[in-house]
Amino acid sequence: MSEYFPKTYTVIFQLAVAPFYRLKFFSRINSELSEICNVKVISLVHSLDKQVLSDKSLKILELQNVVVLPYGFFWQRGFVREVLTSDFLIADKNPRSLNSWFNLLIRRISGRKTYIWGHSKSRTNDTRLSRFVHHIMNLLASGIFLYTNEESENISVNRKKVHIAPNSIMYKSECIVNEISTRNNIIFSGKIEKSKELEKLIRAFGNTMLSRNGTKLVIVGQGSYLKGLQGLVNELGYSNQIELPGQIWDLEGLRQVYANARIAIGTGYGGLNITQANCFGVPIVLDKFGRHSPEIALRKFNGVVMADFTSIDDMSRAIEIFFEALDWNVEQRKELASKVSQVYCISNMARSFEIEIRKQIGTKSAY
């Protein structure tokens, strides 16, 4: 095939950040398209809040600097000519990214393919103006990559432009449920920030009988509030009941912490923490009043339950109720992991991009 389609095509992903949990996805994309395309990821060193770093181990990664502007707008400096002249550009579907607007406009004039990738609408600022701005981006783009089929309902442009790339962090083969039948832990996984209400979680867990009956709360992640949270755990005397192991990103480490987890809990919004927990066969309890990411669509697999987290007492009650109600056996957990990983896996996520790019180039897909 490469004899007829030499590697003269260039595909660039220009994103605000390329974190460690995207490493498998980009590696898969590069592997699938390497025979016909040069693939490159261009992103900032870290997210705008500086809490999420781009994974420098990604071989196809190039880093940019950022200019932060008022009202949350930003400009990624560097690689302008390379981005503008690439055959295919996949840009952030973020109205505050001036690069996305600039590239959508200039590349449309020059007749080059520009796709946008992200959420169909704003999770935190879903106003009429916000929806209008997203709609303009949709009209300018050659195609739109969304995370779930449910999100496509928010798109009012030609549906042929919409491609679904299920937001995934593992391969299906990696979603293995441990055979342990007795699970005594509760797990939280995510960024350790004050806004996540982890103080409430710690106090709520401490108020339950579970904390005195051998159950442990394991809080996995990094963030600006990790030291503060550790201080609170020590101050309250919960060091034997609550563990803060930091960030765990390797597959074996994740398997170990989820192997002993009966339930997961999300005190902020539900996102990739839903996918991760369910892929290991662990149901997750979320705030029914939270503004969740598109992954909330995983509720259809029965591995997501909603509860009232309004007060510490409400959260304590929810923890006790669902810790008892979701004491699933191994087969129930395997069924959940199988259903979720069948859809939300790296292969499916990458496939959507690979099929569209091959279609535009004129080569056949292996799928």
C-alpha positions as CSV (number, residue, x, y, z in Angstrom):
1,M,0.0,0.0,0.0
2,S,2.8,2.4,0.9
3,E,4.1,2.0,-2.7
4,Y,1.0,3.8,-4.0
5,F,0.4,6.1,-1.1
6,P,3.8,7.3,0.0
7,K,4.0,8.9,3.5
8,T,3.5,12.5,2.3
9,Y,0.4,13.1,4.4
10,T,0.7,14.8,7.8
11,V,-1.9,14.5,10.6
12,I,-1.5,16.8,13.5
13,F,-3.4,16.8,16.8
14,Q,-3.2,20.3,18.4
15,L,-4.5,20.0,21.9
16,A,-4.2,22.0,25.1
17,V,-2.6,19.0,26.9
18,A,-1.7,15.4,26.1
19,P,-1.7,13.7,29.5
20,F,-0.4,10.2,30.5
21,Y,-3.9,8.6,30.0
22,R,-3.8,9.5,26.3
23,L,-0.5,7.7,25.7
24,K,-2.1,4.4,24.6
25,F,-4.5,6.2,22.3
26,F,-1.9,8.3,20.5
27,S,0.5,5.3,20.2
28,R,-2.4,3.3,18.6
29,I,-3.2,6.1,16.2
30,N,0.5,6.4,15.2
31,S,0.7,2.7,14.7
32,E,-2.4,2.4,12.6
33,L,-1.6,5.3,10.3
34,S,2.2,5.2,10.2
35,E,2.2,3.5,6.8
36,I,0.5,6.4,5.1
37,C,0.8,9.4,7.4
38,N,3.2,11.3,9.6
39,V,1.4,11.7,12.9
40,K,2.3,14.4,15.4
41,V,0.8,15.7,18.6
42,I,1.3,19.3,19.5
43,S,0.3,20.5,23.0
44,L,1.2,22.6,26.0
45,V,3.6,21.5,28.6
46,H,0.7,21.4,31.1
47,S,-3.0,22.4,31.3
48,L,-3.9,26.0,32.0
49,D,-4.4,25.2,35.7
50,K,-0.9,23.5,35.6
51,Q,-2.2,20.4,37.3
52,V,-2.2,18.1,34.3
53,L,1.1,17.5,32.5
54,S,1.7,16.4,28.9
55,D,3.3,13.0,28.8
56,K,6.8,13.6,27.5
57,S,7.4,9.9,26.9
58,L,5.1,10.2,23.8
59,K,7.6,10.1,20.9
60,I,5.4,12.0,18.5
61,L,4.8,14.9,20.9
62,E,6.0,18.5,20.4
63,L,5.5,21.1,23.1
64,Q,4.3,24.7,22.9
65,N,4.2,27.6,25.2
66,V,1.0,29.4,26.1
67,V,-0.2,33.0,26.2
68,V,-3.1,33.3,28.7
69,L,-5.6,36.0,28.0
70,P,-8.6,37.5,29.8
71,Y,-11.8,35.6,30.3
72,G,-10.0,32.2,29.9
73,F,-8.9,32.6,26.3
74,F,-5.5,31.3,25.4
75,W,-3.0,31.1,22.5
76,Q,-0.6,28.2,21.9
77,R,2.7,29.7,20.6
78,G,4.8,28.0,17.9
79,F,4.4,25.6,15.0
80,V,1.9,27.9,13.2
81,R,3.1,27.2,9.7
82,E,3.4,23.4,10.4
83,V,-0.2,23.4,11.7
84,L,-1.6,25.5,8.9
85,T,0.0,23.4,6.2
86,S,-0.7,19.9,7.6
87,D,-3.1,17.8,5.5
88,F,-5.3,16.9,8.5
89,L,-5.6,18.9,11.7
90,I,-7.6,17.7,14.8
91,A,-8.0,20.6,17.1
92,D,-9.6,21.2,20.5
93,K,-13.3,21.8,20.4
94,N,-12.9,24.6,22.9
95,P,-14.3,28.0,22.1
96,R,-11.6,29.6,24.4
97,S,-8.8,28.3,22.2
98,L,-7.8,31.0,19.8
99,N,-5.7,28.5,17.9
100,S,-8.8,26.5,17.1
101,W,-10.7,29.5,15.7
102,F,-7.6,30.7,13.8
103,N,-7.0,27.3,12.2
104,L,-10.7,26.7,11.4
105,L,-10.9,30.0,9.5
106,I,-7.5,30.0,7.7
107,R,-7.5,26.3,6.8
108,R,-11.1,26.5,5.5
109,I,-10.0,29.2,3.1
110,S,-7.1,27.1,2.0
111,G,-9.3,24.0,1.6
112,R,-7.5,21.9,4.2
113,K,-9.3,19.4,6.5
114,T,-9.8,20.6,10.0
115,Y,-11.6,18.5,12.6
116,I,-12.6,19.4,16.2
117,W,-12.5,17.0,19.1
118,G,-14.2,17.4,22.4
119,H,-17.6,17.9,24.1
120,S,-20.7,18.8,22.2
121,K,-21.4,21.6,24.6
122,S,-19.9,23.2,27.7
123,R,-20.3,21.2,30.9
124,T,-20.1,24.2,33.3
125,N,-21.4,27.1,31.1
126,D,-24.2,25.7,29.0
127,T,-25.8,29.0,28.1
128,R,-27.5,30.1,24.8
129,L,-24.4,32.0,23.9
130,S,-22.1,29.1,24.6
131,R,-24.3,26.7,22.4
132,F,-24.3,29.3,19.6
133,V,-20.5,29.5,19.7
134,H,-20.1,25.7,19.7
135,H,-22.5,25.7,16.7
136,I,-20.3,28.1,14.7
137,M,-17.3,25.9,15.4
138,N,-19.3,22.9,14.2
139,L,-20.2,24.7,11.0
140,L,-16.6,25.6,10.2
141,A,-15.1,22.2,10.9
142,S,-14.7,19.4,8.4
143,G,-15.8,16.9,11.0
144,I,-16.6,16.7,14.7
145,F,-15.3,13.9,17.0
146,L,-17.5,13.4,20.1
147,Y,-17.2,11.0,23.1
148,T,-20.7,9.4,23.1
149,N,-23.6,8.8,20.8
150,E,-25.8,10.6,23.2
151,E,-23.8,13.8,22.7
152,S,-24.6,13.8,18.9
153,E,-28.2,14.8,19.9
154,N,-26.8,18.2,20.8
155,I,-25.4,18.8,17.3
156,S,-27.6,20.6,14.7
157,V,-25.4,20.2,11.7
158,N,-25.1,17.5,9.0
159,R,-24.8,14.2,11.0
160,K,-22.3,12.9,8.4
161,K,-19.8,15.3,10.0
162,V,-20.2,13.6,13.4
163,H,-17.9,10.8,14.4
164,I,-18.1,9.0,17.8
165,A,-14.8,8.2,19.6
166,P,-15.7,6.6,22.9
167,N,-13.5,8.3,25.6
168,S,-11.3,5.4,26.7
169,I,-8.1,4.8,28.6
170,M,-7.6,1.0,28.3
171,Y,-7.7,-1.8,25.8
172,K,-10.5,-4.3,26.2
173,S,-7.9,-7.0,27.0
174,E,-6.7,-5.0,30.0
175,C,-10.1,-4.8,31.6
176,I,-9.7,-7.8,33.8
177,V,-11.9,-8.4,36.9
178,N,-10.0,-9.8,39.8
179,E,-11.5,-13.1,41.1
180,I,-11.5,-11.7,44.7
181,S,-15.0,-12.1,46.0
182,T,-14.6,-10.3,49.3
183,R,-14.1,-6.6,48.7
184,N,-13.8,-4.2,51.6
185,N,-12.5,-0.9,50.1
186,I,-14.0,2.2,48.6
187,I,-12.0,4.0,45.9
188,F,-11.9,7.6,44.7
189,S,-9.7,8.3,41.6
190,G,-9.1,11.7,40.2
191,K,-7.4,15.0,40.6
192,I,-6.8,16.0,44.3
193,E,-8.2,19.5,44.3
194,K,-10.1,21.4,47.0
195,S,-13.1,21.8,44.6
196,K,-13.6,18.0,44.5
197,E,-15.0,18.1,48.0
198,L,-12.7,15.4,49.2
199,E,-12.8,16.9,52.7
200,K,-16.5,16.1,52.8
201,L,-15.8,12.6,51.6
202,I,-13.2,12.0,54.4
203,R,-15.5,13.3,57.1
204,A,-18.5,11.5,55.7
205,F,-16.6,8.2,55.5
206,G,-15.3,8.7,59.1
207,N,-18.9,9.1,60.3
208,T,-19.9,5.6,59.0
209,M,-19.7,2.3,60.8
210,L,-17.6,1.1,57.8
211,S,-14.6,3.1,58.9
212,R,-14.6,1.1,62.2
213,N,-15.3,-2.3,60.6
214,G,-12.1,-2.8,58.5
215,T,-13.2,-0.9,55.4
216,K,-10.7,1.5,53.9
217,L,-11.2,4.5,51.7
218,V,-8.4,4.7,49.0
219,I,-8.0,8.1,47.4
220,V,-5.9,7.8,44.2
221,G,-4.5,10.8,42.4
222,Q,-2.3,13.9,42.4
223,G,-3.1,17.5,42.8
224,S,-2.5,20.8,44.5
225,Y,-4.5,19.7,47.6
226,L,-2.8,16.3,48.2
227,K,-0.7,17.6,51.2
228,G,-3.7,19.4,52.7
229,L,-5.8,16.3,52.4
230,Q,-3.1,14.2,54.1
231,G,-2.9,16.7,56.9
232,L,-6.6,16.4,57.4
233,V,-6.5,12.6,57.5
234,N,-3.7,12.8,60.2
235,E,-5.6,15.5,62.1
236,L,-8.7,13.4,62.3
237,G,-6.9,10.3,63.2
238,Y,-7.9,8.3,60.1
239,S,-4.5,7.3,58.9
240,N,-5.3,3.6,59.4
241,Q,-8.7,3.9,57.6
242,I,-7.8,6.2,54.7
243,E,-5.0,5.7,52.2
244,L,-3.6,8.4,49.8
245,P,-1.1,6.5,47.5
246,G,-0.8,9.3,45.0
247,Q,-1.1,8.9,41.3
248,I,-1.3,5.3,40.0
249,W,-1.1,5.2,36.2
250,D,0.4,1.7,35.5
251,L,-2.0,-1.1,34.7
252,E,-0.8,-3.5,37.4
253,G,-1.1,-0.8,40.1
254,L,-4.6,0.1,39.0
255,R,-5.6,-3.6,39.0
256,Q,-4.4,-4.0,42.5
257,V,-6.3,-1.0,44.0
258,Y,-9.5,-1.9,42.1
259,A,-9.3,-5.6,43.0
260,N,-10.1,-4.8,46.6
261,A,-12.7,-2.1,45.8
262,R,-16.4,-2.9,46.3
263,I,-17.5,0.5,45.1
264,A,-16.0,3.6,43.6
265,I,-17.2,7.1,44.5
266,G,-17.0,10.4,42.6
267,T,-17.4,13.6,44.7
268,G,-16.8,15.9,41.8
269,Y,-18.2,15.3,38.3
270,G,-18.2,11.9,36.7
271,G,-15.9,11.5,33.7
272,L,-13.1,9.1,33.0
273,N,-13.4,7.8,36.6
274,I,-16.6,6.2,35.5
275,T,-15.0,4.4,32.6
276,Q,-12.0,3.3,34.7
277,A,-14.0,1.9,37.6
278,N,-16.6,0.1,35.4
279,C,-13.8,-1.5,33.2
280,F,-12.5,-3.1,36.4
281,G,-16.0,-4.3,37.3
282,V,-16.5,-1.7,40.0
283,P,-19.8,0.3,40.1
284,I,-19.5,4.0,41.0
285,V,-21.6,6.2,43.1
286,L,-22.0,9.9,41.9
287,D,-23.7,13.0,43.1
288,K,-27.1,13.2,41.5
289,F,-26.9,17.0,41.4
290,G,-23.5,17.1,39.8
291,R,-22.7,18.4,36.3
292,H,-21.2,15.3,34.8
293,S,-19.2,14.7,31.6
294,P,-20.6,12.7,28.6
295,E,-19.4,9.5,30.3
296,I,-22.5,9.7,32.4
297,A,-24.0,7.8,29.4
298,L,-22.5,4.7,30.9
299,R,-25.5,4.5,33.2
300,K,-27.1,2.3,30.6
301,F,-24.7,-0.5,31.6
302,N,-26.0,-0.3,35.2
303,G,-22.6,0.4,36.7
304,V,-23.4,4.0,37.7
305,V,-25.8,5.0,40.6
306,M,-26.8,8.5,41.7
307,A,-27.0,9.6,45.3
308,D,-27.5,12.8,47.4
309,F,-24.2,14.2,48.5
310,T,-25.6,17.6,49.6
311,S,-24.4,17.3,53.2
312,I,-21.9,15.2,55.1
313,D,-24.7,13.2,56.6
314,D,-26.3,12.7,53.2
315,M,-23.0,11.4,51.9
316,S,-22.4,9.1,54.9
317,R,-25.9,7.6,54.4
318,A,-25.2,7.1,50.6
319,I,-21.9,5.4,51.3
320,E,-23.4,2.9,53.8
321,I,-26.5,2.2,51.6
322,F,-24.6,1.5,48.4
323,F,-21.7,-0.3,50.0
324,E,-24.2,-2.9,51.1
325,A,-26.4,-2.8,48.0
326,L,-23.5,-3.1,45.5
327,D,-21.9,-6.1,47.1
328,W,-21.7,-7.8,43.7
329,N,-20.3,-11.2,43.0
330,V,-17.5,-11.9,40.6
331,E,-19.9,-12.7,37.7
332,Q,-21.8,-9.5,38.0
333,R,-18.6,-7.5,38.0
334,K,-17.3,-9.4,34.9
335,E,-20.6,-8.7,33.1
336,L,-20.2,-5.0,33.8
337,A,-16.6,-4.9,32.7
338,S,-17.3,-6.8,29.5
339,K,-20.2,-4.6,28.5
340,V,-18.4,-1.3,29.1
341,S,-15.0,-2.4,27.6
342,Q,-16.7,-3.6,24.5
343,V,-17.6,0.0,23.7
344,Y,-15.2,2.1,25.7
345,C,-11.8,0.8,24.7
346,I,-8.7,2.3,23.0
347,S,-9.3,0.4,19.8
348,N,-12.8,1.8,19.3
349,M,-11.6,5.3,20.2
350,A,-8.8,5.2,17.7
351,R,-10.8,3.5,15.0
352,S,-13.1,6.5,14.5
353,F,-10.1,8.7,13.7
354,E,-8.3,6.1,11.6
355,I,-11.4,5.3,9.4
356,E,-12.1,9.0,8.7
357,I,-8.5,9.8,7.8
358,R,-8.1,6.8,5.5
359,K,-11.4,7.7,3.9
360,Q,-10.2,11.1,3.0
361,I,-6.8,9.9,1.8
362,G,-8.4,7.1,-0.2
363,T,-6.9,4.0,1.4
364,K,-8.9,1.1,2.8
365,S,-9.3,0.5,6.5
366,A,-8.4,-2.7,8.1
367,Y,-11.7,-2.6,10.1
